[in-house]
Amino acid sequence: MQRYLKVLKNYAEFSGRTRRQHYWVFIMCSWTLAFLIAFGDGTLNDGKPGLLWSIYSLGILAPTIAVGVRRMHDVDYSGWWILVPIVNLFIALTEGQKGENRFGPDPKAVTESEQVLATVARARAVNSEMRAASARREHIGTFVSENHLGPDPMAATTTRHVLATVTNAPAVASGSSENPFKPEPKSATATESCPATVAGAPTFISEIRAESE
């Protein structure tokens, strides 16, 4: 359909060349639309061609002649050969001349160049998307993230916790069970009861010896 519309846009272009494939795609689309329009128009007008069919026939005439002339040029024939029956059909079925001729450059070569350029453009777009995705992953992986309003409060709180832990690291390493943020009550009670337990140990031992004698 894209090639069909391209031929319609160049309805007044009688110079240059047209590939065999593009020409026959246009002809097939044109015939298909003509059949559908004739069928619908005939249904509405009791089997007789109506106004819609007439408008389409007049509108498609100029693009059909123009693309036919360019097809003759592609085989290095004058555009007037389109007026010769049977011969024009034979020429339209013939593969175009390779390379540039007197009517212009090879349309097939031009199409291949456009495809190469389109492929390069798509490759560049994919490369840009991959770089953008990599940059987003690196940004998400940072420890402290910021925006235009300031640093991330969650990241700042985590930083303070880490600093507090590092500050209390000597106390933790010395055997104290004190929490870096708040002393443990049980630990303080156990420490206070240790001297009383040590002081009462000799008396407890003497009582056990007296009972055994």
Secondary structure, 3 states (H helix, E strand, C coil): CHHHHHHHHCCCCCCCCCCHHHHHHHHHHHHHHHHHHHHHHHHHCCCCCCHHHHHHHHHHHHHHHHHHHHHHHHCCCCHHHHHCCCHHHHHHHCCCCCCCECCECCHHHHHHHHHHHHHHHHHHHHHHHHHHHHHHHHHHCCCCCEECCEECHHHHHHHHHHHHHHHCHHHHHCCCCCCCCCCCHHHHHHHHHHHHHHHCHHHHHHHHHHHHC
